[in-house]
Amino acid sequence: MSRRPRLPLEQLAPYLLTVPPLAPGPSGRPAPAAPALLDWREVFGNDHPVELEVGFGKGLFLLTAAQTHPEINFVGVEIVRKYQLFTATRLAKRGLHNVRVACADVRLFLPCCIAAASLQAVHVYFPDPWWKKRHHKRRIFTPEFVAECVRVLRPGGQLHAATDVEEYAAVMTALLADQPALRPLPPPSEKEPLHDLDYLTNFERKFRKQGKPIFRMRYEKRQA
Ligand SMILES: C[S@@+](CC[C@H](N)C(=O)[O-])C[C@H]1O[C@@H](n2cnc3c(N)ncnc32)[C@H](O)[C@@H]1O
């Protein structure tokens, strides 16, 4: 983690998306204490399309994407609070208005807070691989997660994912291929970075500098 100090909370507030406490209900299904579906017009004050990044870490993707595409609203969800505040600081320092960051577990955030067909894209870059077999159940990519992605995407919306772990890539691809509502698209090609921040994410930069192969996936939700 960089030692750059984070800005005071009051300066970060415009970037922080507050979600109510979310917990699995008695049936094991996610249940917020009160209705919690986010209204994007209320959040952003406009009707621009919305894209979600899951597990944004230090926020490089959100930073670049929000700067490059002011006509799109970006939302990030990250389970670690210090990354939420770190990324909010980076966004606030650049005065970006089209991005918000939430601190929540995506496995609860998607079903509790995101309305059906309300997103133009979902981005999942370098999800934790949880190397040990007995820890695989902690992985984000599960049949339930993929089904939730399909639910929240609008028809024609896209799911973008990448990992450096070949075995996890095979699992992710199989789960995505299992969804009849999704059709595979050619993955984006790898371009040479022009400077040290010209990478998709912080983890992409780390792995490409190590010379590791990156496995990329792109799917589109079929029109109904
Ligand atoms: C390996 S890091 C990748 C970070 C970033 N996407 C990148 O490529 O630089 C995985 C990130 O996912 C976050 N994460 C893990 N489980 C999560 C969950 N259930 N909900 C939201 N974020 C999660 C972790 O805290 C971590 O920041």
The ligand as an ORCA input file, in Angstrom:
! r2SCAN-3c Opt
* xyz 0 1
  C      -6.141     -9.732     -6.553
  S      -6.945     -8.227     -6.140
  C      -7.146     -7.413     -7.718
  C      -7.384     -5.944     -7.568
  C      -7.624     -5.181     -8.890
  N      -8.796     -5.712     -9.580
  C      -6.427     -5.268     -9.781
  O      -6.478     -5.996    -10.784
  O      -5.432     -4.582     -9.487
  C      -8.611     -8.775     -5.804
  C      -9.443     -7.691     -5.142
  O     -10.769     -8.173     -4.940
  C     -11.216     -7.780     -3.656
  N     -12.268     -8.714     -3.219
  C     -12.072    -10.000     -2.832
  N     -13.234    -10.581     -2.495
  C     -14.203     -9.632     -2.688
  C     -15.618     -9.609     -2.501
  N     -16.264    -10.706     -2.066
  N     -16.293     -8.479     -2.772
  C     -15.629     -7.368     -3.211
  N     -14.285     -7.326     -3.402
  C     -13.581     -8.435     -3.154
  C      -9.951     -7.846     -2.804
  O     -10.048     -7.098     -1.613
  C      -8.902     -7.290     -3.769
  O      -8.808     -5.884     -3.693
*
